[in-house]
Amino acid sequence: MEFKVNSKVLEKLLSKIIPAVPSRTPMPILENFLFDIKDGALIVCATDLEIALRSSINVAADENIKMVIPARLLYDIVRSLNETQIHFETEPNSKLKLKTENGVYNLSYSSPEDFPEIPKVSGEKEVVLGGIDFKKAIDQTSFAMSKEDMRPAMTGTLFEFSEEGLRFVTTDGHRLVKFVNKNVKPGIEEQFVVPERAISVLSKLLGETDVKIYLSKTNISFHIGDLEFISRLIGEKYPAYNSVIPLENENLMKIKTGDLLSTIKRMSLFSASSSKQVKFSIGKNNLEVSAEDIDHGSNAKENILCEYAGEPMDIGFNTVYVNDVLSHLEANEIIFKLHSPTKACIIEPSEAKDNEELMMLLMPVRLNN
């Protein structure tokens, strides 16, 4: 079997697939690309059993063949070449010869029999979402996924298809983010939980190209141009997140995001390493932010102008969580909706954007007296 391909074309293809190749695995077969040459197309796949990537290019080949090739070795060889024509040729004893104008590179290939079958996700349920909108939703929510495995569903992102649109929800028990894209009218009402690993890879793949989403009970498939990205779903029901969103937060504080974010960054230098605590003392049109590290004998406070006409309140937060929330709010001004020092606080942009809704929830921490 022989075929020729431009090195830069092949490099572009392999760079899309390499994220699915695991760096460490007890199954050596997963450290390979599956090459499937069929009717003038080279289809390349890789999987780590949680996610899979598949794409193809046209090649002139003299026969159909499937083979498994060491992924990182091939990728590194192709990536190191200047633009040139690569001539692939199979030889006896499962050897694969790559020839260029200046060099010859020999590697081993193996039979595809042990390579896992990539799941096929049927096209019954198709949802189309703009790539930029999709990336925005993921980038604004993914930081709040849980790192703890005790509740597997919370280690992923909830995709909730509803009449309102497509909701993205993440929570780790300390903060919760809900982003709604109202442009999507999926025509179904269902929930799917996508693992963190898939979300992380997906964020890097998304661009201006529209994404077609296909769903089954166990897998989700994203078609981005000529690339197919498949992920298993987390098979656990997502917690009833609406039950923790308070309805009676009547005290509203409007504040400039940048002012508060820069203050929080400074206060984090003075908060105790164990608690990461920061104190908000909210009064009429003034927010005093303070932190103290008793162990090191240091403390700090700053005052920020805000709009507030509610009851004066002292409330504590974790500086890391506040920093995360503020860093992911693309708004010049935000509104804190508060009820009491022990109840969850809602943070939203002061002006909602057309056809989208963003809400972040932050649990307070008990203040040290």
ABEGO torsion letter per residue (X at the ends): XBBBBBAAAAAAAAAAAAAABBABBABAAAABBBBBBBGGBBBBBBBAGABBBBBBBBBBBABBBBBBBBAAAAAAAAAABBBBBBBBBBBBGGBBBBBBAABBBBBBBBBAAABBBBBBBBAABBBBBBAAAAAAAAAAAAAABBABAABAAAABBBBBBBAAEBBBBBBAGABBBBBBBAABBAGBBBBBBBBAAAAAAAAAABBABBBBBBBBAABBBBBBEABBBBBBBBABBBBBAAAABBAABABBBBBBAAAAAAAAAAAAAABBAAAGBBBBBBBBGBBBBBBBBAAAGBBBBBBBBBBBABBBBBBBBBAAAAAAAAAABBBABBBBBBABAABBBBBBBABBBBGBBBBBBBBBBBBBX
